[in-house]
Amino acid sequence: MELVKQLLIKLRKNWYYKILICFTVIYTFYITNNLIYYTNYQEGDITLIGYITEINYDENKIDLTIKAKEKIKVTYYCEEQLNYQLGDYIKVSGTLTKPYNNTIFNLFNYRKYLLSEKIYFILNADEITKVKDNQNIFYYIKNKIYQKMADLKTKAYVQAFVLGDNQDLDEKIKTVYQENGITHLLAVSGSHTTFLASFLLLFFKRFKKSHIIISFILLFYAFLTNFTPSILRAVFLFIFNKYDKKQTIILIFCFMLLYNPYYIYNVGFLFSFVICFYLIYFNNLINKFNNYLIKLLVTSFICFVASIPILINNFYYINLISPFINLIFIPFVTFIIFPLCLIVLFFPCLDNILYLFINIMEQLSLFCNNFNINLIMCKVNIFLFVFYYIIITFVFIKPKYFYLLIIIIVIHTNIKYFNHNIYLTMIDVGQGDSILLELKNKNILIDTGGNSFSDYNIAINKLIPYFKSLGIKKIDYLILTHGDYDHLGESVNLINNFKISKVIFNNDNYNELESEIIKILNDKKIKYYQNIKQLNIHNNVLYFLNDEIYDNENDNSIILYTELNGSKLLLMGDAGTKVENKLMAKYNLMNISVLKVGHHGSKTSSSSKFIDYIQPKYSVISVGKNNWYNHPHIEVLNNLNKSDIYRTDKQGSIKFNFRKNKIKITTSPP
């Protein structure tokens, strides 16, 4: 009878356990898909008072997170550096706006990221005044820690490893760490908490209430790191370490999502829980071996395989040698770098020793970067994401079937060869042009965009990640319509960081920008052409209509015409009305399905006569939000009013799927 009673209790517990999991999944899916959240504010002008929880200084700009009725992200531009500290109460006046979405498909969504931190608004501040100094003991301690770090040569790394603040780390070295698959080591994580807990256990082992004391210390550490999800997960696992780890990790996962369903958009949250889950559930695979290095390799391999779907959907590639790189860096960071970062806080005289080891780590990472084997893999939908984890779980249970995962990865990396759809995407690059044409497995990029007023790297931050998210490994043709910076300014960055097979220039003489590009093309032995009449790609033909030379760069733009599955496409570059008149006299261009409006909607293009002649069904304007030129011009919009108008400043990137005699349009609004 006692045995039956225990069994019934266990079944009952598992029943509630399963209900909680199902409810959490449904609740999270419903809340995140409907973007439901509760806020005390609304968009518009506002004045509020709150205390500072985060500070980031950047030249003439200061970014703050303040806690008022809820957390608000504040941006303030000023000439002098303000002397604020964490915990200070400030009065802020400005305009509340919603954070922006990703205006390019698949890329990082800032709004969803802030939702994962329970931040619903950004405040663009016009005025900030301090109300009173910090009086919170916890923020006082955190301020003192930052002050102790200020004069360290290793400040950037100590901040990153101890407080999870990596804003001062060099962007180039961060990129190298990411490519090596060891970015997770730069963030405070469960491994740091485990090391800290192990150290504290040695110190407090004689105390009867050692577990309670250490739990409070770890909770304070979680406060220091702004309650990073991975730290919270590790702290809660320690607090409840007397219970079954398999059930505890899932319960913590559920309760954190019930507290904030938008944690699902936090990459650190996903990595932390997924990897921890698989390490706990398949610990038997690790314990089969006695050798420490083999155990470490198996652990690294489990972590790598478990993280593959997350890597794919956030970085669009996996590095096949990252398990071996982690084999070197995990013990190096865990037993040398992280402990030294803690020690240097109390003994700054050891800063040079830490600096030496950090240099070793950086040089080693740069060396390993030369041997990376990266597989570009397109982003997957939720169903394929879940399918990946079903297969991963199965092969961990039955390792002899590991070849199934290999087959899926091979198919995934070559998925573009199985895609016979035709897409044209007007990529939102601000005030400029960049158009991606996917003709089955061939990829044509028409212009790259470019912003001469900013050093923001569009190619690295937008174009290349977008290509990778589609599974694109190379651009077969880069067509540069003319020599203006807003059309080819990112060409150098793109050519230096992505595979380009061929480049096509317009018929005009090369200007200074084009000559610089040609020098790089020659160095890289990339073929380039002029005076092209047409391109034959599969069963499609791209016609280059503008074969005359004019006295200005815009009118010398390459003009492309093609028919895709029965739809007519006309891309006008920056060509003006003079060229439009020549086209009407020379070609039959009536009933155009999709028109790329000339010169960003400037009144120098798209005359009423030309628009009435070609009669576009859809008109697409690539234009920057609130641009200096006031494009598009009202006169042009009036000329186009019989067509459906799409603008990148309003709809973000615009994607056309050319099916047989039918066009499906998708946008990515700000």
C-alpha positions as CSV (number, residue, x, y, z in Angstrom):
1,M,0.0,0.0,0.0
2,E,2.8,2.4,0.8
3,L,4.5,1.8,-2.5
4,V,1.2,2.5,-4.3
5,K,0.7,5.7,-2.3
6,Q,4.2,7.0,-3.3
7,L,3.5,6.1,-6.9
8,L,0.2,8.0,-6.9
9,I,1.9,11.0,-5.3
10,K,4.7,10.9,-8.0
11,L,2.1,10.7,-10.8
12,R,0.1,13.5,-9.3
13,K,3.3,15.7,-9.1
14,N,4.2,14.9,-12.6
15,W,0.6,15.8,-13.7
16,Y,0.9,19.2,-12.2
17,Y,4.3,19.5,-13.5
18,K,3.2,18.8,-17.1
19,I,0.2,21.2,-16.8
20,L,2.7,24.0,-15.7
21,I,4.9,23.3,-18.7
22,C,2.0,23.3,-21.2
23,F,0.5,26.5,-19.6
24,T,3.8,28.3,-19.7
25,V,4.3,27.4,-23.4
26,I,0.8,28.5,-24.4
27,Y,1.0,31.7,-22.3
28,T,4.4,32.7,-23.7
29,F,3.3,32.0,-27.2
30,Y,0.1,34.0,-26.8
31,I,1.7,37.0,-25.1
32,T,4.7,37.3,-27.4
33,N,2.7,36.8,-30.6
34,N,0.2,39.4,-29.7
35,L,2.8,41.7,-28.1
36,I,0.7,42.1,-24.9
37,Y,2.3,44.2,-22.2
38,Y,1.1,46.6,-19.5
39,T,2.7,50.0,-19.2
40,N,2.1,53.2,-17.1
41,Y,3.0,55.5,-19.9
42,Q,2.1,56.4,-23.5
43,E,4.0,58.0,-26.4
44,G,4.4,61.7,-26.4
45,D,6.0,64.5,-24.4
46,I,6.6,63.8,-20.7
47,T,8.4,64.8,-17.6
48,L,9.2,62.1,-15.0
49,I,11.4,61.3,-12.0
50,G,13.3,58.1,-11.5
51,Y,16.6,56.7,-10.2
52,I,19.4,55.5,-12.5
53,T,20.0,51.8,-12.8
54,E,22.5,51.8,-15.8
55,I,24.8,54.4,-17.3
56,N,26.7,54.4,-20.6
57,Y,28.8,57.3,-21.8
58,D,29.5,57.6,-25.5
59,E,31.3,60.9,-26.5
60,N,28.6,63.5,-26.6
61,K,25.8,61.1,-25.7
62,I,24.7,59.5,-22.5
63,D,22.4,56.4,-22.4
64,L,20.6,55.8,-19.1
65,T,18.2,53.2,-17.8
66,I,16.0,54.7,-15.1
67,K,13.4,53.2,-12.8
68,A,10.3,55.4,-12.5
69,K,6.9,53.7,-12.5
70,E,8.7,51.2,-14.8
71,K,12.0,51.0,-16.5
72,I,12.7,53.6,-19.2
73,K,15.6,53.8,-21.6
74,V,16.9,57.4,-21.8
75,T,19.1,59.0,-24.5
76,Y,20.5,62.5,-23.9
77,Y,22.9,64.5,-26.1
78,C,25.1,67.0,-24.3
79,E,28.4,68.8,-24.8
80,E,29.9,68.2,-21.3
81,Q,30.1,64.8,-19.5
82,L,27.5,64.6,-16.8
83,N,28.6,63.4,-13.4
84,Y,25.9,61.0,-12.5
85,Q,26.1,57.7,-10.6
86,L,23.9,54.7,-10.2
87,G,21.0,55.2,-7.8
88,D,20.9,59.0,-8.4
89,Y,17.4,60.4,-8.8
90,I,17.0,62.6,-11.9
91,K,14.2,64.6,-13.5
92,V,13.9,64.0,-17.2
93,S,11.9,65.9,-19.8
94,G,11.5,64.7,-23.4
95,T,9.6,62.6,-25.8
96,L,8.6,58.9,-25.2
97,T,8.7,56.7,-28.2
98,K,8.4,53.0,-28.8
99,P,11.8,51.2,-29.5
100,Y,12.3,50.5,-33.2
101,N,11.7,47.1,-34.8
102,N,14.2,45.5,-37.2
103,T,13.5,47.1,-40.6
104,I,15.5,44.3,-42.3
105,F,14.0,40.9,-42.2
106,N,15.5,38.4,-39.7
107,L,17.9,40.8,-38.1
108,F,18.2,41.9,-34.4
109,N,15.0,43.3,-33.1
110,Y,15.8,46.1,-30.5
111,R,12.1,46.4,-29.4
112,K,11.9,42.7,-28.5
113,Y,15.2,42.8,-26.8
114,L,14.1,45.7,-24.6
115,L,10.8,43.8,-23.9
116,S,12.9,41.0,-22.5
117,E,14.2,43.6,-20.0
118,K,10.7,44.9,-19.3
119,I,11.4,48.2,-21.0
120,Y,8.6,49.4,-23.2
121,F,9.7,53.0,-24.1
122,I,12.7,55.1,-25.1
123,L,12.8,58.6,-23.8
124,N,14.7,61.1,-26.1
125,A,15.6,63.7,-23.4
126,D,15.7,67.4,-23.9
127,E,16.6,68.2,-20.3
128,I,18.0,66.3,-17.3
129,T,18.5,67.6,-13.8
130,K,19.6,65.7,-10.7
131,V,17.0,65.6,-7.9
132,K,19.1,63.9,-5.2
133,D,22.2,61.8,-4.8
134,N,22.1,58.0,-4.4
135,Q,21.1,56.8,-0.9
136,N,20.9,53.1,-1.7
137,I,23.6,51.0,-0.1
138,F,23.6,48.4,-2.9
139,Y,24.1,51.1,-5.6
140,Y,26.7,52.7,-3.4
141,I,28.7,49.4,-3.4
142,K,28.2,49.0,-7.2
143,N,29.4,52.6,-7.7
144,K,32.5,51.9,-5.6
145,I,33.3,48.8,-7.7
146,Y,33.1,50.8,-10.9
147,Q,35.4,53.5,-9.4
148,K,37.9,50.8,-8.4
149,M,37.9,49.5,-12.0
150,A,38.3,53.0,-13.6
151,D,42.1,53.1,-13.5
152,L,42.8,49.5,-14.4
153,K,44.4,48.7,-17.7
154,T,42.2,45.7,-17.8
155,K,39.1,47.7,-17.0
156,A,37.1,46.5,-20.0
157,Y,37.6,42.8,-19.2
158,V,37.1,43.2,-15.4
159,Q,33.8,45.0,-16.1
160,A,32.7,42.3,-18.6
161,F,33.7,39.3,-16.4
162,V,32.6,40.6,-13.0
163,L,29.6,42.9,-13.8
164,G,28.5,41.7,-17.3
165,D,29.2,45.2,-18.7
166,N,31.1,44.7,-22.0
167,Q,30.5,48.2,-23.5
168,D,34.2,49.1,-23.3
169,L,35.4,46.0,-25.0
170,D,37.0,46.5,-28.5
171,E,34.4,45.8,-31.2
172,K,36.9,44.0,-33.4
173,I,38.1,41.6,-30.8
174,K,34.4,41.0,-29.8
175,T,33.8,40.0,-33.4
176,V,36.7,37.6,-33.3
177,Y,35.3,36.0,-30.1
178,Q,31.9,35.7,-31.8
179,E,33.4,34.0,-34.9
180,N,35.3,31.6,-32.7
181,G,32.1,30.7,-30.8
182,I,33.3,31.8,-27.4
183,T,31.3,35.0,-27.0
184,H,29.5,33.4,-24.1
185,L,32.7,33.5,-22.1
186,L,32.6,37.3,-22.2
187,A,29.3,37.5,-20.5
188,V,28.7,36.7,-16.8
189,S,27.1,33.3,-16.8
190,G,26.3,30.2,-14.8
191,S,29.9,29.1,-14.9
192,H,31.0,32.3,-13.2
193,T,28.3,31.8,-10.5
194,T,29.3,28.2,-10.0
195,F,32.9,29.2,-9.5
196,L,31.9,31.9,-7.1
197,A,29.6,29.5,-5.2
198,S,32.4,26.9,-5.0
199,F,34.8,29.4,-3.6
200,L,32.2,30.7,-1.1
201,L,31.5,27.1,0.0
202,L,35.1,26.6,0.9
203,F,35.1,29.9,2.9
204,F,31.8,29.3,4.7
205,K,31.8,25.5,5.0
206,R,32.1,25.7,8.9
207,F,29.0,27.8,9.2
208,K,25.7,26.0,9.9
209,K,23.7,28.3,7.7
210,S,26.3,28.4,4.9
211,H,23.8,27.7,2.2
212,I,21.6,30.6,3.2
213,I,24.5,33.0,3.6
214,I,25.9,32.0,0.1
215,S,22.4,32.3,-1.4
216,F,22.1,35.9,-0.3
217,I,25.6,36.7,-1.5
218,L,24.7,35.2,-4.9
219,L,21.5,37.2,-5.0
220,F,23.5,40.3,-4.4
221,Y,25.9,39.3,-7.2
222,A,22.8,38.9,-9.4
223,F,21.9,42.5,-8.5
224,L,25.4,43.7,-9.5
225,T,25.0,42.1,-12.9
226,N,21.5,43.6,-13.4
227,F,19.8,40.3,-12.8
228,T,21.1,38.7,-16.1
229,P,18.9,35.7,-16.9
230,S,21.8,33.3,-17.0
231,I,23.0,34.5,-13.5
232,L,19.4,34.2,-12.2
233,R,19.2,30.7,-13.5
234,A,22.5,29.6,-11.8
235,V,21.6,31.4,-8.5
236,F,18.2,29.7,-8.4
237,L,19.7,26.3,-9.2
238,F,22.1,26.8,-6.3
239,I,19.3,27.9,-3.9
240,F,17.3,24.8,-4.8
241,N,20.2,22.4,-5.2
242,K,18.7,19.9,-2.7
243,Y,15.9,19.1,-5.2
244,D,16.0,17.1,-8.4
245,K,18.0,19.1,-10.9
246,K,16.1,17.9,-13.9
247,Q,12.8,19.1,-12.6
248,T,14.2,22.2,-11.0
249,I,15.8,23.6,-14.2
250,I,12.4,23.3,-16.0
251,L,10.5,24.8,-13.1
252,I,12.9,27.8,-13.0
253,F,12.5,28.1,-16.8
254,C,8.7,28.2,-16.5
255,F,8.5,30.6,-13.6
256,M,10.9,33.1,-15.3
257,L,8.8,33.0,-18.4
258,L,5.6,33.4,-16.5
259,Y,7.3,36.5,-14.9
260,N,8.4,37.8,-18.3
261,P,7.4,35.9,-21.4
262,Y,9.7,38.2,-23.5
263,Y,12.7,36.5,-22.0
264,I,12.3,34.2,-24.9
265,Y,13.8,37.0,-27.1
266,N,16.9,37.1,-24.9
267,V,19.7,35.1,-26.5
268,G,21.5,34.7,-23.1
269,F,18.4,33.3,-21.5
270,L,18.0,30.7,-24.3
271,F,21.7,29.7,-24.3
272,S,21.8,29.4,-20.6
273,F,18.7,27.2,-20.1
274,V,19.0,25.1,-23.2
275,I,22.7,24.2,-22.6
276,C,22.1,23.7,-18.8
277,F,19.1,21.4,-19.6
278,Y,21.1,19.2,-21.9
279,L,24.1,19.0,-19.6
280,I,21.9,18.0,-16.7
281,Y,19.8,15.5,-18.7
282,F,22.7,13.9,-20.5
283,N,25.3,14.0,-17.7
284,N,25.7,10.3,-18.1
285,L,27.4,10.8,-21.4
286,I,30.0,13.0,-19.6
287,N,30.5,10.7,-16.7
288,K,31.3,7.7,-18.9
289,F,34.9,9.1,-19.0
290,N,37.4,9.6,-16.3
291,N,39.9,11.7,-18.1
292,Y,39.4,15.4,-17.4
293,L,40.2,16.6,-20.9
294,I,37.9,14.0,-22.5
295,K,35.2,15.0,-20.1
296,L,35.7,18.7,-21.0
297,L,35.6,17.9,-24.8
298,V,32.4,15.9,-24.4
299,T,30.9,18.7,-22.3
300,S,31.9,21.3,-24.9
301,F,30.5,19.1,-27.7
302,I,27.1,18.8,-25.9
303,C,27.0,22.5,-25.4
304,F,27.8,23.1,-29.1
305,V,25.2,20.7,-30.5
306,A,22.6,22.0,-28.0
307,S,23.2,25.6,-29.1
308,I,23.1,24.9,-32.9
309,P,19.5,26.1,-33.5
310,I,20.0,29.2,-31.3
311,L,23.2,30.0,-33.2
312,I,21.5,29.5,-36.5
313,N,18.6,31.8,-35.7
314,N,20.7,34.6,-34.2
315,F,24.1,34.5,-36.0
316,Y,23.1,32.4,-39.2
317,Y,26.2,30.2,-39.0
318,I,28.0,27.6,-36.9
319,N,31.7,27.2,-36.5
320,L,32.6,23.5,-36.6
321,I,35.8,23.9,-34.6
322,S,34.2,25.9,-31.8
323,P,34.0,22.8,-29.5
324,F,37.8,22.5,-29.8
325,I,38.3,26.2,-29.3
326,N,36.1,26.1,-26.2
327,L,38.2,23.2,-24.9
328,I,41.1,25.7,-24.7
329,F,39.2,28.8,-23.6
330,I,36.8,27.4,-21.0
331,P,39.4,26.3,-18.5
332,F,41.5,29.4,-19.3
333,V,38.7,31.8,-18.5
334,T,37.2,29.8,-15.6
335,F,40.4,29.1,-13.7
336,I,42.6,32.1,-14.7
337,I,40.9,35.1,-16.2
338,F,37.7,35.2,-14.1
339,P,39.4,34.6,-10.7
340,L,42.1,37.2,-11.6
341,C,39.4,39.7,-12.5
342,L,37.9,39.2,-9.0
343,I,41.3,39.4,-7.3
344,V,42.4,42.5,-9.2
345,L,39.3,44.3,-7.7
346,F,40.9,43.9,-4.2
347,F,44.6,43.9,-5.3
348,P,45.0,46.4,-8.2
349,C,48.7,45.8,-8.1
350,L,48.1,42.5,-9.9
351,D,46.6,44.4,-12.9
352,N,49.7,43.9,-15.1
353,I,49.5,40.1,-14.5
354,L,45.9,40.0,-15.6
355,Y,46.8,42.3,-18.5
356,L,49.4,39.7,-19.6
357,F,46.9,36.8,-19.6
358,I,44.3,38.9,-21.4
359,N,46.8,39.6,-24.2
360,I,47.5,35.9,-24.4
361,M,43.8,35.2,-24.7
362,E,43.3,37.8,-27.4
363,Q,46.3,36.6,-29.4
364,L,45.2,33.0,-29.0
365,S,41.7,33.9,-30.2
366,L,43.1,35.8,-33.2
367,F,45.2,32.7,-34.0
368,C,42.3,30.3,-33.7
369,N,40.2,32.6,-35.9
370,N,42.5,31.6,-38.9
371,F,41.2,28.0,-38.8
372,N,37.5,28.6,-38.4
373,I,35.2,26.4,-40.5
374,N,31.9,28.4,-40.7
375,L,28.8,26.9,-42.2
376,I,26.3,29.6,-43.3
377,M,22.8,28.5,-42.4
378,C,19.5,30.3,-43.1
379,K,17.2,31.3,-40.2
380,V,14.4,28.7,-39.5
381,N,10.8,29.1,-38.4
382,I,9.5,27.9,-35.0
383,F,8.5,24.5,-36.4
384,L,11.9,23.7,-37.8
385,F,13.5,25.1,-34.6
386,V,11.5,22.6,-32.5
387,F,12.3,19.8,-35.1
388,Y,16.0,20.5,-34.6
389,Y,15.7,19.9,-30.9
390,I,13.7,16.8,-31.4
391,I,16.5,15.4,-33.5
392,I,19.2,16.7,-31.1
393,T,17.5,15.0,-28.1
394,F,17.1,11.8,-30.1
395,V,20.8,11.6,-31.1
396,F,21.9,12.3,-27.5
397,I,19.7,9.4,-26.4
398,K,20.8,7.2,-29.3
399,P,24.3,8.4,-30.2
400,K,24.7,5.8,-33.0
401,Y,22.1,7.9,-35.0
402,F,24.2,11.0,-34.9
403,Y,24.5,10.9,-38.7
404,L,20.9,12.1,-38.9
405,L,21.9,15.4,-37.4
406,I,24.8,15.6,-39.9
407,I,22.5,15.0,-42.8
408,I,20.0,17.7,-41.7
409,I,22.9,20.2,-41.3
410,V,24.3,19.4,-44.7
411,I,20.8,19.9,-46.3
412,H,20.3,23.1,-44.3
413,T,23.6,24.6,-45.5
414,N,22.7,23.9,-49.1
415,I,19.0,24.8,-48.8
416,K,19.3,27.6,-51.4
417,Y,19.9,25.1,-54.1
418,F,16.5,23.6,-53.4
419,N,14.7,27.0,-53.5
420,H,13.2,27.8,-56.9
421,N,11.3,30.9,-55.8
422,I,12.2,34.4,-57.2
423,Y,12.5,37.3,-54.8
424,L,13.3,40.9,-55.0
425,T,14.0,42.8,-51.7
426,M,14.4,46.5,-51.4
427,I,16.7,46.5,-48.3
428,D,16.3,49.4,-45.9
429,V,19.7,51.1,-45.9
430,G,18.4,54.6,-45.0
431,Q,19.0,57.3,-47.6
432,G,20.4,55.1,-50.4
433,D,19.7,52.1,-52.6
434,S,20.4,48.4,-52.1
435,I,18.3,45.7,-53.8
436,L,18.7,42.0,-53.6
437,L,17.4,39.9,-56.5
438,E,17.3,36.1,-55.8
439,L,16.9,34.2,-59.0
440,K,16.6,30.6,-57.7
441,N,20.1,29.9,-56.5
442,K,21.7,33.0,-58.1
443,N,22.0,36.2,-56.1
444,I,22.3,39.6,-57.6
445,L,22.8,42.7,-55.5
446,I,22.0,46.0,-57.1
447,D,23.9,48.8,-55.1
448,T,25.1,48.6,-51.5
449,G,23.8,51.9,-49.9
450,G,26.2,54.2,-48.1
451,N,26.0,57.0,-45.6
452,S,28.7,59.7,-46.0
453,F,27.5,61.5,-42.8
454,S,28.2,58.5,-40.5
455,D,30.8,55.8,-40.0
456,Y,28.1,53.2,-39.4
457,N,29.0,50.1,-41.3
458,I,25.9,49.1,-43.3
459,A,27.6,46.1,-45.0
460,I,28.8,44.5,-41.7
461,N,25.7,45.3,-39.6
462,K,22.9,45.0,-42.2
463,L,23.7,43.5,-45.6
464,I,26.0,40.6,-44.7
465,P,23.9,39.4,-41.7
466,Y,20.8,39.6,-43.9
467,F,22.4,37.5,-46.7
468,K,23.5,34.9,-44.2
469,S,20.0,34.8,-42.7
470,L,18.8,33.7,-46.1
471,G,21.5,31.1,-46.5
472,I,23.4,33.1,-49.1
473,K,27.1,32.3,-49.2
474,K,28.1,34.6,-52.1
475,I,26.8,37.4,-54.3
476,D,27.1,36.2,-57.9
477,Y,26.7,39.7,-59.4
478,L,27.2,43.0,-57.7
479,I,25.7,45.7,-60.0
480,L,26.7,49.3,-59.1
481,T,24.2,51.5,-60.9
482,H,26.4,54.7,-60.7
483,G,29.2,56.3,-58.7
484,D,27.2,58.2,-56.0
485,Y,28.2,57.3,-52.4
486,D,24.6,56.4,-51.4
487,H,24.6,53.6,-54.0
488,L,28.1,52.2,-53.8
489,G,29.6,53.6,-50.6
490,E,29.5,50.2,-48.8
491,S,31.1,48.3,-51.7
492,V,34.5,48.2,-50.2
493,N,33.3,46.9,-46.8
494,L,31.1,44.3,-48.6
495,I,33.9,43.1,-51.0
496,N,36.4,42.8,-48.1
497,N,34.0,40.8,-45.9
498,F,31.8,38.7,-48.2
499,K,32.4,36.6,-51.3
500,I,31.6,38.5,-54.5
501,S,32.0,36.7,-57.9
502,K,31.5,39.5,-60.5
503,V,31.0,43.3,-60.4
504,I,29.2,45.4,-63.1
505,F,29.7,49.2,-63.4
506,N,27.7,51.6,-65.5
507,N,29.0,53.0,-68.9
508,D,30.4,56.3,-67.6
509,N,34.1,57.0,-66.8
510,Y,35.1,55.8,-63.3
511,N,35.1,58.4,-60.6
512,E,37.3,58.4,-57.5
513,L,35.0,56.0,-55.5
514,E,34.7,53.5,-58.4
515,S,38.5,53.6,-58.9
516,E,39.0,52.7,-55.3
517,I,36.7,49.8,-55.7
518,I,38.5,48.6,-58.8
519,K,41.8,48.7,-57.0
520,I,40.4,46.3,-54.4
521,L,38.8,44.1,-57.1
522,N,42.2,43.8,-58.9
523,D,43.9,42.9,-55.6
524,K,41.3,40.2,-54.9
525,K,41.2,39.1,-58.6
526,I,37.5,39.7,-58.9
527,K,36.2,40.2,-62.4
528,Y,34.4,43.4,-63.3
529,Y,32.7,44.7,-66.4
530,Q,31.3,47.7,-68.2
531,N,29.0,48.2,-71.2
532,I,26.9,45.1,-70.4
533,K,23.8,44.8,-72.6
534,Q,22.1,41.9,-70.8
535,L,22.6,39.1,-68.3
536,N,21.2,35.6,-68.9
537,I,20.5,33.8,-65.6
538,H,18.6,30.5,-65.8
539,N,15.6,31.3,-67.9
540,N,15.6,35.0,-67.0
541,V,17.2,37.9,-68.9
542,L,18.2,41.2,-67.2
543,Y,18.3,44.0,-69.8
544,F,20.5,47.0,-69.3
545,L,18.5,49.8,-71.0
546,N,20.7,52.9,-70.5
547,D,23.4,52.7,-73.1
548,E,24.1,56.4,-73.6
549,I,26.5,58.8,-71.8
550,Y,25.1,61.9,-70.2
551,D,26.8,64.8,-68.5
552,N,25.9,63.8,-64.9
553,E,26.3,60.8,-62.7
554,N,22.6,60.2,-62.0
555,D,21.5,60.1,-65.6
556,N,24.3,57.6,-66.3
557,S,22.7,55.1,-63.9
558,I,22.3,51.5,-65.0
559,I,18.6,50.9,-65.7
560,L,17.4,47.3,-65.4
561,Y,14.4,45.7,-67.0
562,T,13.3,42.1,-66.7
563,E,10.3,39.8,-66.6
564,L,9.9,37.5,-63.6
565,N,7.2,34.8,-63.8
566,G,5.1,37.1,-66.0
567,S,5.7,40.3,-63.9
568,K,7.5,43.2,-65.4
569,L,10.2,44.9,-63.3
570,L,11.9,48.2,-64.0
571,L,14.7,49.6,-61.8
572,M,15.5,53.2,-62.5
573,G,18.6,53.9,-60.4
574,D,18.9,57.7,-60.0
575,A,18.0,58.5,-63.7
576,G,16.1,61.7,-64.4
577,T,13.4,62.9,-66.8
578,K,15.9,63.3,-69.7
579,V,16.6,59.5,-69.6
580,E,12.9,58.7,-69.0
581,N,12.1,60.5,-72.3
582,K,14.8,58.4,-74.1
583,L,13.3,55.2,-72.7
584,M,9.8,56.0,-73.8
585,A,11.1,56.7,-77.3
586,K,13.1,53.6,-77.6
587,Y,11.3,50.8,-75.6
588,N,7.9,49.4,-75.0
589,L,7.7,49.7,-71.2
590,M,4.0,49.8,-70.6
591,N,2.2,48.0,-67.7
592,I,5.1,47.7,-65.4
593,S,4.4,45.4,-62.4
594,V,7.1,46.8,-60.1
595,L,8.8,50.1,-60.5
596,K,11.9,51.1,-58.4
597,V,11.3,54.8,-58.4
598,G,14.2,56.9,-59.7
599,H,16.4,59.0,-57.4
600,H,14.5,58.2,-54.1
601,G,11.4,60.0,-55.3
602,S,13.1,63.3,-56.2
603,K,11.2,65.6,-58.4
604,T,14.1,65.4,-61.0
605,S,12.6,61.9,-61.8
606,S,9.3,60.2,-62.3
607,S,7.6,62.7,-64.5
608,S,3.8,62.4,-64.9
609,K,4.3,61.7,-68.6
610,F,6.7,58.8,-67.8
611,I,4.5,57.3,-65.0
612,D,1.4,57.5,-67.2
613,Y,3.3,55.7,-69.9
614,I,4.6,52.8,-67.9
615,Q,1.6,52.6,-65.6
616,P,3.3,50.8,-62.6
617,K,1.1,48.6,-60.4
618,Y,3.6,48.9,-57.5
619,S,6.0,51.7,-56.9
620,V,8.9,51.3,-54.5
621,I,10.9,54.2,-53.1
622,S,14.1,53.7,-51.2
623,V,14.5,56.7,-48.9
624,G,15.8,57.5,-45.4
625,K,13.5,58.4,-42.6
626,N,13.4,62.2,-42.0
627,N,16.1,62.7,-44.7
628,W,17.7,66.1,-45.4
629,Y,16.5,66.1,-49.0
630,N,12.8,65.8,-48.1
631,H,12.5,62.8,-50.4
632,P,10.1,61.7,-51.8
633,H,8.7,64.9,-53.3
634,I,4.9,65.5,-53.0
635,E,4.7,66.0,-56.8
636,V,6.2,62.5,-57.4
637,L,3.8,60.9,-54.9
638,N,0.9,62.6,-56.8
639,N,2.3,61.2,-60.1
640,L,2.4,57.7,-58.6
641,N,-1.0,57.8,-56.9
642,K,-2.6,55.3,-59.2
643,S,-0.1,52.7,-58.1
644,D,0.4,51.1,-54.7
645,I,3.4,53.0,-53.1
646,Y,5.9,51.3,-50.8
647,R,8.6,53.3,-49.0
648,T,11.5,52.0,-46.9
649,D,11.0,54.9,-44.4
650,K,7.4,53.8,-43.8
651,Q,7.4,50.0,-44.4
652,G,11.1,49.2,-43.8
653,S,12.5,46.5,-46.2
654,I,10.0,45.4,-48.9
655,K,10.1,41.9,-50.3
656,F,8.4,40.8,-53.5
657,N,7.8,37.1,-54.1
658,F,7.3,36.6,-57.9
659,R,5.0,33.7,-58.3
660,K,3.4,32.8,-61.6
661,N,1.4,35.8,-62.7
662,K,1.1,36.8,-59.0
663,I,3.1,38.9,-56.6
664,K,3.2,38.4,-52.8
665,I,4.5,41.4,-50.8
666,T,6.0,41.3,-47.3
667,T,7.3,44.3,-45.4
668,S,9.3,44.9,-42.2
669,P,8.0,48.1,-40.7
670,P,9.9,50.2,-38.2
